[in-house]
Amino acid sequence: MGFRPVSYRRDTDATMKIVLAYSGGLDTSVILRWLKENYQAEIIAFCADIGQEEELEGLKAKALKTGAEKCIIEDLREEFARDFIFPMFQAGAIYEGQYFLGTSIARPLIAKRMVAIASAEKADAIAHGATGKGNDQVRFELAAAALAPKLQVIAPWREERFRKQFPGRAEMIAFAKANEISVEASTDKPYSMDRNLLHISYESGVLEDPWLDASSTEMRDMYKLSVAPEDAPDEPEYVELSFENGNCVAVNGTSVSPLGVMQTLNRLGGKHGIGRVDIVENRFVGMKGRGVYETPGGAILHFAHRQMETLTMDREVMHLRDSLVPKYSTLVYNGFWFSPEREALQALVSETQRDVTGVVRLKLYKGNIIVAGRKSPKSLYDPKIATMEGDASVYDQNDATGFTRLNALRLKVRAAVKVKARGD
């Protein structure tokens, strides 16, 4: 992936330098101050702009006020959409049939840039705010291992002294207040949130009860990207997505970049209450976790891409690719984006997408995505073959007699053996 293992050795008398994945939220704000105090280190706060929108406002000033020596913010939105979201959607990836992998696919990009910054800044280590119970710790560290195996990774949540000081979110909120660190979380709204171009995830706090109805009126203030389906417009809206080689290249006839596609579809999907998912998923570390997700644009893109494939992809190629969706999705979910097996699967996926070209028309209505048409210059659908209008078809129905008889042969043999065994 364009990286070479590098050495991060520094003079023994030099101050330790740590690159921290920083969002400005409760966890990473507290961790920034904690790392500075407990490691006597210079902290370089790094924030990848991958679509957090207003969450980035004032972030640099906040990081410096919290104790960072430097704050680096990079706009990675186009790279995120082009090199991570789009290849993943070409693969039809969806974890356990429901989760669009919004958090999972963001971590390898963040880790990739952290490794590069650590090299440029001659840092000793990178650090993250992922807990020891979640998936993100694995995603960050597997990516770092693949790209810079000698680089030290610090995970405060896996240190007993950190957990002793902060046994829960209430203690972290109190610490932030005592140290004049501004955070959005409060004891009245204790769930955590993670936002990027593909989705927003909500978890922990009140959401740890799987019986809690996250679609209730009491929870409506939680959502940021979409309206509730019952509050969506009473009239449907049509949208046309144009594909070339499995990638969406235009919306309603207007050519747009991958970033533009995601931004446009997020707006349309959110307007119509599309893409809300509430699931209990199997985490890589072995436990189940409950998460609520908003993925308006991703839900539309995933659906439209599949519709384009139904028209243009060979049956056996489709079935082969589909058989690999669980494997590919699990690799992304578990943090193996930079693994040789994911890259091998991606090469196969790219081959399957060569003819996935054309236009899909969708109707968006109160949380639903309804196909309203599809067309392609590479369509494998032939009305002369498919028609049921008698002799108009070039398909000879007489041919099906031998075809069916041969496919039934093994079933007849098996049935005869069963009859003989019963002594009928």
Contacts in CASP RR format, 6 or more apart in sequence:
PFRMAT RR
TARGET T0000
AUTHOR 0000-0000-0000
METHOD contacts of the structure
MODEL  1
MGFRPVSYRRDTDATMKIVLAYSGGLDTSVILRWLKENYQAEIIAFCADI
GQEEELEGLKAKALKTGAEKCIIEDLREEFARDFIFPMFQAGAIYEGQYF
LGTSIARPLIAKRMVAIASAEKADAIAHGATGKGNDQVRFELAAAALAPK
LQVIAPWREERFRKQFPGRAEMIAFAKANEISVEASTDKPYSMDRNLLHI
SYESGVLEDPWLDASSTEMRDMYKLSVAPEDAPDEPEYVELSFENGNCVA
VNGTSVSPLGVMQTLNRLGGKHGIGRVDIVENRFVGMKGRGVYETPGGAI
LHFAHRQMETLTMDREVMHLRDSLVPKYSTLVYNGFWFSPEREALQALVS
ETQRDVTGVVRLKLYKGNIIVAGRKSPKSLYDPKIATMEGDASVYDQNDA
TGFTRLNALRLKVRAAVKVKARGD
1 112 0 8 1.000
1 146 0 8 1.000
1 147 0 8 1.000
1 338 0 8 1.000
3 112 0 8 1.000
3 115 0 8 1.000
3 116 0 8 1.000
3 147 0 8 1.000
3 148 0 8 1.000
5 148 0 8 1.000
5 149 0 8 1.000
5 150 0 8 1.000
6 119 0 8 1.000
6 148 0 8 1.000
6 150 0 8 1.000
6 151 0 8 1.000
7 150 0 8 1.000
8 118 0 8 1.000
8 119 0 8 1.000
8 122 0 8 1.000
8 123 0 8 1.000
8 124 0 8 1.000
8 125 0 8 1.000
8 148 0 8 1.000
8 150 0 8 1.000
8 151 0 8 1.000
8 152 0 8 1.000
10 16 0 8 1.000
10 17 0 8 1.000
10 122 0 8 1.000
10 124 0 8 1.000
15 40 0 8 1.000
15 41 0 8 1.000
15 42 0 8 1.000
16 39 0 8 1.000
16 40 0 8 1.000
16 41 0 8 1.000
16 42 0 8 1.000
16 124 0 8 1.000
16 125 0 8 1.000
17 41 0 8 1.000
17 42 0 8 1.000
17 44 0 8 1.000
17 121 0 8 1.000
17 122 0 8 1.000
17 123 0 8 1.000
17 124 0 8 1.000
17 125 0 8 1.000
18 35 0 8 1.000
18 39 0 8 1.000
18 41 0 8 1.000
18 42 0 8 1.000
18 43 0 8 1.000
18 44 0 8 1.000
18 123 0 8 1.000
18 124 0 8 1.000
18 125 0 8 1.000
18 126 0 8 1.000
18 127 0 8 1.000
18 154 0 8 1.000
19 44 0 8 1.000
19 46 0 8 1.000
19 114 0 8 1.000
19 117 0 8 1.000
19 118 0 8 1.000
19 121 0 8 1.000
19 123 0 8 1.000
19 125 0 8 1.000
19 126 0 8 1.000
19 127 0 8 1.000
20 28 0 8 1.000
20 31 0 8 1.000
20 32 0 8 1.000
20 35 0 8 1.000
20 43 0 8 1.000
20 44 0 8 1.000
20 45 0 8 1.000
20 46 0 8 1.000
20 68 0 8 1.000
20 126 0 8 1.000
20 127 0 8 1.000
20 128 0 8 1.000
21 28 0 8 1.000
21 46 0 8 1.000
21 47 0 8 1.000
21 48 0 8 1.000
21 110 0 8 1.000
21 111 0 8 1.000
21 114 0 8 1.000
21 126 0 8 1.000
21 127 0 8 1.000
21 128 0 8 1.000
21 129 0 8 1.000
21 140 0 8 1.000
22 28 0 8 1.000
22 29 0 8 1.000
22 32 0 8 1.000
22 45 0 8 1.000
22 46 0 8 1.000
22 47 0 8 1.000
22 59 0 8 1.000
22 63 0 8 1.000
22 68 0 8 1.000
22 71 0 8 1.000
23 47 0 8 1.000
23 52 0 8 1.000
23 55 0 8 1.000
23 194 0 8 1.000
24 47 0 8 1.000
24 55 0 8 1.000
24 59 0 8 1.000
24 62 0 8 1.000
24 63 0 8 1.000
24 183 0 8 1.000
25 183 0 8 1.000
25 184 0 8 1.000
25 185 0 8 1.000
26 169 0 8 1.000
26 172 0 8 1.000
26 173 0 8 1.000
26 176 0 8 1.000
26 183 0 8 1.000
26 184 0 8 1.000
26 185 0 8 1.000
26 192 0 8 1.000
27 129 0 8 1.000
27 172 0 8 1.000
27 192 0 8 1.000
28 129 0 8 1.000
29 62 0 8 1.000
29 66 0 8 1.000
29 176 0 8 1.000
29 181 0 8 1.000
29 183 0 8 1.000
30 166 0 8 1.000
30 172 0 8 1.000
30 175 0 8 1.000
30 176 0 8 1.000
30 181 0 8 1.000
31 127 0 8 1.000
31 129 0 8 1.000
31 156 0 8 1.000
32 43 0 8 1.000
32 45 0 8 1.000
32 63 0 8 1.000
32 66 0 8 1.000
32 67 0 8 1.000
32 68 0 8 1.000
33 66 0 8 1.000
33 67 0 8 1.000
33 175 0 8 1.000
33 179 0 8 1.000
33 181 0 8 1.000
34 156 0 8 1.000
34 162 0 8 1.000
34 165 0 8 1.000
35 41 0 8 1.000
35 43 0 8 1.000
35 127 0 8 1.000
35 154 0 8 1.000
35 156 0 8 1.000
36 42 0 8 1.000
36 43 0 8 1.000
36 67 0 8 1.000
36 68 0 8 1.000
38 161 0 8 1.000
38 162 0 8 1.000
39 154 0 8 1.000
41 124 0 8 1.000
42 69 0 8 1.000
43 67 0 8 1.000
43 68 0 8 1.000
43 69 0 8 1.000
44 68 0 8 1.000
44 69 0 8 1.000
44 70 0 8 1.000
44 71 0 8 1.000
44 72 0 8 1.000
44 117 0 8 1.000
44 121 0 8 1.000
44 123 0 8 1.000
45 63 0 8 1.000
45 66 0 8 1.000
45 68 0 8 1.000
45 70 0 8 1.000
45 71 0 8 1.000
45 72 0 8 1.000
46 71 0 8 1.000
46 72 0 8 1.000
46 73 0 8 1.000
46 74 0 8 1.000
46 113 0 8 1.000
46 114 0 8 1.000
46 117 0 8 1.000
47 56 0 8 1.000
47 59 0 8 1.000
47 63 0 8 1.000
47 71 0 8 1.000
47 72 0 8 1.000
47 73 0 8 1.000
47 74 0 8 1.000
48 73 0 8 1.000
48 74 0 8 1.000
48 76 0 8 1.000
48 80 0 8 1.000
48 106 0 8 1.000
48 109 0 8 1.000
48 110 0 8 1.000
48 113 0 8 1.000
49 56 0 8 1.000
49 73 0 8 1.000
49 74 0 8 1.000
49 75 0 8 1.000
49 76 0 8 1.000
49 77 0 8 1.000
50 76 0 8 1.000
50 77 0 8 1.000
50 80 0 8 1.000
50 106 0 8 1.000
50 109 0 8 1.000
50 110 0 8 1.000
50 196 0 8 1.000
50 197 0 8 1.000
51 77 0 8 1.000
51 80 0 8 1.000
51 195 0 8 1.000
51 196 0 8 1.000
51 197 0 8 1.000
52 195 0 8 1.000
52 196 0 8 1.000
53 195 0 8 1.000
55 195 0 8 1.000
56 73 0 8 1.000
59 71 0 8 1.000
59 73 0 8 1.000
60 71 0 8 1.000
60 73 0 8 1.000
62 181 0 8 1.000
62 182 0 8 1.000
63 71 0 8 1.000
64 71 0 8 1.000
65 181 0 8 1.000
66 179 0 8 1.000
66 181 0 8 1.000
70 121 0 8 1.000
72 117 0 8 1.000
74 113 0 8 1.000
76 109 0 8 1.000
76 113 0 8 1.000
77 197 0 8 1.000
77 259 0 8 1.000
78 257 0 8 1.000
78 258 0 8 1.000
78 259 0 8 1.000
79 109 0 8 1.000
80 106 0 8 1.000
80 109 0 8 1.000
80 196 0 8 1.000
80 197 0 8 1.000
80 198 0 8 1.000
80 259 0 8 1.000
81 197 0 8 1.000
81 257 0 8 1.000
81 258 0 8 1.000
81 259 0 8 1.000
81 260 0 8 1.000
81 261 0 8 1.000
81 262 0 8 1.000
82 257 0 8 1.000
82 258 0 8 1.000
82 259 0 8 1.000
83 109 0 8 1.000
84 105 0 8 1.000
84 106 0 8 1.000
84 108 0 8 1.000
84 109 0 8 1.000
84 337 0 8 1.000
85 105 0 8 1.000
85 197 0 8 1.000
85 198 0 8 1.000
85 258 0 8 1.000
85 262 0 8 1.000
85 298 0 8 1.000
86 247 0 8 1.000
86 248 0 8 1.000
86 258 0 8 1.000
87 346 0 8 1.000
87 349 0 8 1.000
88 101 0 8 1.000
88 105 0 8 1.000
88 332 0 8 1.000
89 298 0 8 1.000
89 301 0 8 1.000
89 302 0 8 1.000
89 305 0 8 1.000
90 246 0 8 1.000
90 247 0 8 1.000
90 305 0 8 1.000
90 349 0 8 1.000
90 350 0 8 1.000
90 353 0 8 1.000
90 356 0 8 1.000
91 321 0 8 1.000
91 324 0 8 1.000
91 325 0 8 1.000
91 328 0 8 1.000
91 329 0 8 1.000
91 345 0 8 1.000
91 346 0 8 1.000
91 349 0 8 1.000
92 302 0 8 1.000
92 305 0 8 1.000
92 306 0 8 1.000
92 321 0 8 1.000
92 325 0 8 1.000
92 328 0 8 1.000
93 101 0 8 1.000
93 325 0 8 1.000
93 328 0 8 1.000
93 329 0 8 1.000
93 332 0 8 1.000
94 100 0 8 1.000
94 101 0 8 1.000
94 302 0 8 1.000
94 325 0 8 1.000
94 329 0 8 1.000
95 101 0 8 1.000
95 104 0 8 1.000
95 281 0 8 1.000
95 329 0 8 1.000
95 330 0 8 1.000
95 332 0 8 1.000
95 333 0 8 1.000
96 279 0 8 1.000
96 281 0 8 1.000
96 282 0 8 1.000
96 329 0 8 1.000
98 277 0 8 1.000
98 279 0 8 1.000
98 281 0 8 1.000
99 277 0 8 1.000
99 279 0 8 1.000
99 281 0 8 1.000
99 293 0 8 1.000
99 333 0 8 1.000
100 198 0 8 1.000
100 199 0 8 1.000
100 277 0 8 1.000
100 293 0 8 1.000
100 295 0 8 1.000
100 298 0 8 1.000
100 299 0 8 1.000
100 302 0 8 1.000
101 198 0 8 1.000
101 329 0 8 1.000
101 332 0 8 1.000
101 333 0 8 1.000
102 196 0 8 1.000
102 198 0 8 1.000
102 199 0 8 1.000
102 201 0 8 1.000
102 293 0 8 1.000
102 295 0 8 1.000
103 135 0 8 1.000
103 136 0 8 1.000
103 194 0 8 1.000
103 196 0 8 1.000
103 199 0 8 1.000
103 201 0 8 1.000
104 135 0 8 1.000
104 139 0 8 1.000
104 332 0 8 1.000
104 333 0 8 1.000
104 335 0 8 1.000
105 198 0 8 1.000
105 332 0 8 1.000
105 337 0 8 1.000
106 196 0 8 1.000
106 198 0 8 1.000
107 136 0 8 1.000
107 139 0 8 1.000
107 140 0 8 1.000
107 143 0 8 1.000
107 335 0 8 1.000
107 337 0 8 1.000
108 139 0 8 1.000
108 143 0 8 1.000
108 335 0 8 1.000
108 337 0 8 1.000
108 338 0 8 1.000
110 140 0 8 1.000
111 126 0 8 1.000
111 139 0 8 1.000
111 140 0 8 1.000
111 143 0 8 1.000
111 144 0 8 1.000
111 147 0 8 1.000
112 143 0 8 1.000
112 147 0 8 1.000
114 126 0 8 1.000
114 144 0 8 1.000
115 126 0 8 1.000
115 143 0 8 1.000
115 144 0 8 1.000
115 147 0 8 1.000
115 148 0 8 1.000
115 151 0 8 1.000
117 123 0 8 1.000
118 125 0 8 1.000
118 126 0 8 1.000
118 148 0 8 1.000
118 151 0 8 1.000
119 148 0 8 1.000
124 152 0 8 1.000
125 151 0 8 1.000
125 152 0 8 1.000
125 153 0 8 1.000
125 154 0 8 1.000
126 140 0 8 1.000
126 144 0 8 1.000
126 151 0 8 1.000
126 152 0 8 1.000
126 153 0 8 1.000
126 154 0 8 1.000
127 153 0 8 1.000
127 154 0 8 1.000
127 155 0 8 1.000
127 156 0 8 1.000
128 136 0 8 1.000
128 137 0 8 1.000
128 140 0 8 1.000
128 153 0 8 1.000
128 154 0 8 1.000
128 155 0 8 1.000
129 136 0 8 1.000
129 155 0 8 1.000
129 156 0 8 1.000
129 157 0 8 1.000
130 136 0 8 1.000
130 137 0 8 1.000
130 139 0 8 1.000
130 140 0 8 1.000
130 155 0 8 1.000
130 157 0 8 1.000
131 137 0 8 1.000
131 157 0 8 1.000
132 155 0 8 1.000
132 157 0 8 1.000
132 158 0 8 1.000
132 285 0 8 1.000
133 283 0 8 1.000
133 285 0 8 1.000
133 287 0 8 1.000
134 283 0 8 1.000
134 284 0 8 1.000
134 285 0 8 1.000
135 283 0 8 1.000
135 284 0 8 1.000
135 285 0 8 1.000
135 333 0 8 1.000
135 334 0 8 1.000
135 335 0 8 1.000
137 155 0 8 1.000
137 157 0 8 1.000
137 158 0 8 1.000
138 284 0 8 1.000
138 285 0 8 1.000
138 334 0 8 1.000
138 335 0 8 1.000
139 334 0 8 1.000
139 335 0 8 1.000
139 337 0 8 1.000
140 153 0 8 1.000
141 153 0 8 1.000
141 155 0 8 1.000
142 334 0 8 1.000
142 335 0 8 1.000
142 336 0 8 1.000
142 338 0 8 1.000
142 339 0 8 1.000
143 335 0 8 1.000
143 337 0 8 1.000
143 338 0 8 1.000
144 151 0 8 1.000
144 153 0 8 1.000
146 338 0 8 1.000
146 339 0 8 1.000
147 338 0 8 1.000
156 162 0 8 1.000
157 163 0 8 1.000
165 171 0 8 1.000
165 175 0 8 1.000
166 172 0 8 1.000
166 175 0 8 1.000
169 185 0 8 1.000
169 187 0 8 1.000
169 190 0 8 1.000
169 204 0 8 1.000
169 205 0 8 1.000
170 187 0 8 1.000
170 190 0 8 1.000
172 185 0 8 1.000
173 183 0 8 1.000
173 185 0 8 1.000
173 186 0 8 1.000
173 187 0 8 1.000
175 181 0 8 1.000
176 182 0 8 1.000
176 183 0 8 1.000
185 192 0 8 1.000
189 222 0 8 1.000
190 204 0 8 1.000
190 205 0 8 1.000
190 206 0 8 1.000
191 202 0 8 1.000
191 203 0 8 1.000
191 204 0 8 1.000
191 205 0 8 1.000
191 206 0 8 1.000
191 207 0 8 1.000
191 222 0 8 1.000
192 202 0 8 1.000
192 203 0 8 1.000
192 204 0 8 1.000
192 205 0 8 1.000
193 200 0 8 1.000
193 201 0 8 1.000
193 202 0 8 1.000
194 200 0 8 1.000
194 201 0 8 1.000
195 201 0 8 1.000
195 224 0 8 1.000
197 259 0 8 1.000
197 262 0 8 1.000
197 263 0 8 1.000
197 266 0 8 1.000
198 262 0 8 1.000
198 295 0 8 1.000
198 297 0 8 1.000
198 298 0 8 1.000
199 225 0 8 1.000
199 293 0 8 1.000
199 294 0 8 1.000
199 295 0 8 1.000
199 298 0 8 1.000
200 223 0 8 1.000
200 224 0 8 1.000
200 225 0 8 1.000
200 293 0 8 1.000
200 294 0 8 1.000
201 291 0 8 1.000
201 292 0 8 1.000
201 293 0 8 1.000
202 214 0 8 1.000
202 222 0 8 1.000
202 291 0 8 1.000
202 292 0 8 1.000
202 293 0 8 1.000
203 289 0 8 1.000
203 290 0 8 1.000
203 291 0 8 1.000
203 292 0 8 1.000
206 212 0 8 1.000
207 214 0 8 1.000
207 290 0 8 1.000
207 291 0 8 1.000
207 292 0 8 1.000
208 290 0 8 1.000
209 290 0 8 1.000
210 280 0 8 1.000
210 290 0 8 1.000
212 219 0 8 1.000
213 219 0 8 1.000
214 222 0 8 1.000
214 278 0 8 1.000
214 292 0 8 1.000
215 228 0 8 1.000
215 276 0 8 1.000
215 278 0 8 1.000
220 228 0 8 1.000
222 292 0 8 1.000
223 276 0 8 1.000
223 294 0 8 1.000
224 294 0 8 1.000
225 266 0 8 1.000
225 270 0 8 1.000
225 294 0 8 1.000
225 296 0 8 1.000
226 269 0 8 1.000
226 270 0 8 1.000
226 271 0 8 1.000
226 273 0 8 1.000
226 274 0 8 1.000
226 275 0 8 1.000
226 276 0 8 1.000
226 294 0 8 1.000
226 296 0 8 1.000
227 270 0 8 1.000
227 271 0 8 1.000
227 272 0 8 1.000
227 273 0 8 1.000
228 273 0 8 1.000
229 272 0 8 1.000
229 273 0 8 1.000
229 274 0 8 1.000
229 276 0 8 1.000
229 366 0 8 1.000
229 367 0 8 1.000
229 368 0 8 1.000
230 366 0 8 1.000
231 273 0 8 1.000
232 271 0 8 1.000
232 272 0 8 1.000
232 273 0 8 1.000
232 365 0 8 1.000
232 366 0 8 1.000
232 367 0 8 1.000
233 271 0 8 1.000
233 272 0 8 1.000
233 366 0 8 1.000
236 363 0 8 1.000
236 364 0 8 1.000
236 365 0 8 1.000
236 370 0 8 1.000
237 268 0 8 1.000
237 271 0 8 1.000
237 272 0 8 1.000
237 363 0 8 1.000
237 364 0 8 1.000
237 365 0 8 1.000
238 361 0 8 1.000
238 362 0 8 1.000
238 363 0 8 1.000
238 364 0 8 1.000
238 372 0 8 1.000
239 251 0 8 1.000
239 252 0 8 1.000
239 265 0 8 1.000
239 268 0 8 1.000
239 300 0 8 1.000
239 361 0 8 1.000
239 362 0 8 1.000
239 364 0 8 1.000
240 251 0 8 1.000
240 252 0 8 1.000
240 253 0 8 1.000
240 359 0 8 1.000
240 360 0 8 1.000
240 361 0 8 1.000
240 362 0 8 1.000
241 248 0 8 1.000
241 250 0 8 1.000
241 251 0 8 1.000
241 300 0 8 1.000
241 301 0 8 1.000
241 304 0 8 1.000
241 308 0 8 1.000
241 359 0 8 1.000
241 360 0 8 1.000
241 362 0 8 1.000
242 248 0 8 1.000
242 249 0 8 1.000
242 250 0 8 1.000
242 251 0 8 1.000
242 253 0 8 1.000
242 358 0 8 1.000
242 359 0 8 1.000
243 249 0 8 1.000
243 304 0 8 1.000
243 305 0 8 1.000
243 308 0 8 1.000
243 356 0 8 1.000
243 357 0 8 1.000
243 358 0 8 1.000
243 359 0 8 1.000
243 360 0 8 1.000
244 357 0 8 1.000
244 358 0 8 1.000
245 353 0 8 1.000
245 354 0 8 1.000
245 355 0 8 1.000
245 356 0 8 1.000
245 357 0 8 1.000
246 305 0 8 1.000
246 308 0 8 1.000
246 309 0 8 1.000
246 353 0 8 1.000
246 356 0 8 1.000
246 357 0 8 1.000
247 258 0 8 1.000
247 353 0 8 1.000
248 258 0 8 1.000
248 261 0 8 1.000
248 301 0 8 1.000
248 304 0 8 1.000
248 305 0 8 1.000
249 255 0 8 1.000
249 256 0 8 1.000
249 261 0 8 1.000
250 256 0 8 1.000
251 260 0 8 1.000
251 261 0 8 1.000
251 264 0 8 1.000
251 265 0 8 1.000
256 264 0 8 1.000
261 301 0 8 1.000
262 297 0 8 1.000
262 298 0 8 1.000
262 301 0 8 1.000
265 296 0 8 1.000
265 297 0 8 1.000
265 298 0 8 1.000
265 300 0 8 1.000
265 301 0 8 1.000
266 296 0 8 1.000
266 297 0 8 1.000
266 298 0 8 1.000
268 274 0 8 1.000
268 296 0 8 1.000
268 297 0 8 1.000
268 300 0 8 1.000
268 364 0 8 1.000
269 275 0 8 1.000
269 296 0 8 1.000
269 297 0 8 1.000
269 299 0 8 1.000
269 300 0 8 1.000
269 364 0 8 1.000
270 294 0 8 1.000
270 296 0 8 1.000
270 297 0 8 1.000
271 364 0 8 1.000
272 364 0 8 1.000
272 365 0 8 1.000
272 366 0 8 1.000
272 367 0 8 1.000
273 296 0 8 1.000
273 366 0 8 1.000
273 367 0 8 1.000
274 296 0 8 1.000
274 297 0 8 1.000
274 299 0 8 1.000
274 300 0 8 1.000
274 364 0 8 1.000
274 367 0 8 1.000
274 368 0 8 1.000
274 369 0 8 1.000
275 293 0 8 1.000
275 294 0 8 1.000
275 295 0 8 1.000
275 296 0 8 1.000
275 297 0 8 1.000
275 298 0 8 1.000
275 299 0 8 1.000
275 367 0 8 1.000
276 292 0 8 1.000
276 293 0 8 1.000
276 294 0 8 1.000
276 367 0 8 1.000
277 292 0 8 1.000
277 293 0 8 1.000
277 295 0 8 1.000
278 290 0 8 1.000
278 291 0 8 1.000
278 292 0 8 1.000
278 293 0 8 1.000
279 290 0 8 1.000
279 291 0 8 1.000
279 293 0 8 1.000
280 288 0 8 1.000
280 289 0 8 1.000
280 290 0 8 1.000
280 291 0 8 1.000
281 288 0 8 1.000
281 289 0 8 1.000
281 290 0 8 1.000
281 291 0 8 1.000
282 288 0 8 1.000
282 289 0 8 1.000
283 289 0 8 1.000
284 333 0 8 1.000
284 334 0 8 1.000
284 335 0 8 1.000
299 369 0 8 1.000
300 362 0 8 1.000
300 364 0 8 1.000
300 369 0 8 1.000
303 362 0 8 1.000
303 369 0 8 1.000
303 371 0 8 1.000
304 360 0 8 1.000
304 362 0 8 1.000
304 369 0 8 1.000
305 356 0 8 1.000
307 360 0 8 1.000
307 362 0 8 1.000
307 371 0 8 1.000
307 373 0 8 1.000
307 374 0 8 1.000
308 356 0 8 1.000
308 357 0 8 1.000
308 358 0 8 1.000
308 360 0 8 1.000
308 374 0 8 1.000
308 376 0 8 1.000
309 318 0 8 1.000
309 356 0 8 1.000
310 318 0 8 1.000
310 374 0 8 1.000
311 358 0 8 1.000
311 374 0 8 1.000
311 375 0 8 1.000
311 376 0 8 1.000
311 379 0 8 1.000
311 380 0 8 1.000
311 381 0 8 1.000
312 355 0 8 1.000
312 356 0 8 1.000
312 357 0 8 1.000
312 358 0 8 1.000
312 376 0 8 1.000
312 378 0 8 1.000
312 379 0 8 1.000
312 380 0 8 1.000
313 321 0 8 1.000
313 352 0 8 1.000
313 355 0 8 1.000
313 356 0 8 1.000
313 380 0 8 1.000
314 380 0 8 1.000
317 352 0 8 1.000
318 352 0 8 1.000
320 352 0 8 1.000
321 348 0 8 1.000
321 349 0 8 1.000
321 352 0 8 1.000
324 345 0 8 1.000
324 348 0 8 1.000
327 345 0 8 1.000
328 342 0 8 1.000
328 345 0 8 1.000
328 349 0 8 1.000
331 337 0 8 1.000
331 339 0 8 1.000
331 341 0 8 1.000
331 342 0 8 1.000
331 345 0 8 1.000
332 342 0 8 1.000
336 342 0 8 1.000
355 378 0 8 1.000
357 376 0 8 1.000
357 377 0 8 1.000
357 378 0 8 1.000
358 374 0 8 1.000
358 375 0 8 1.000
358 376 0 8 1.000
358 377 0 8 1.000
358 378 0 8 1.000
359 374 0 8 1.000
359 375 0 8 1.000
359 376 0 8 1.000
360 371 0 8 1.000
360 373 0 8 1.000
360 374 0 8 1.000
361 371 0 8 1.000
361 372 0 8 1.000
361 373 0 8 1.000
361 374 0 8 1.000
362 369 0 8 1.000
362 370 0 8 1.000
362 371 0 8 1.000
362 372 0 8 1.000
363 369 0 8 1.000
363 370 0 8 1.000
363 371 0 8 1.000
363 372 0 8 1.000
364 370 0 8 1.000
384 392 0 8 1.000
384 393 0 8 1.000
384 394 0 8 1.000
385 393 0 8 1.000
385 394 0 8 1.000
385 395 0 8 1.000
386 393 0 8 1.000
386 395 0 8 1.000
387 393 0 8 1.000
END
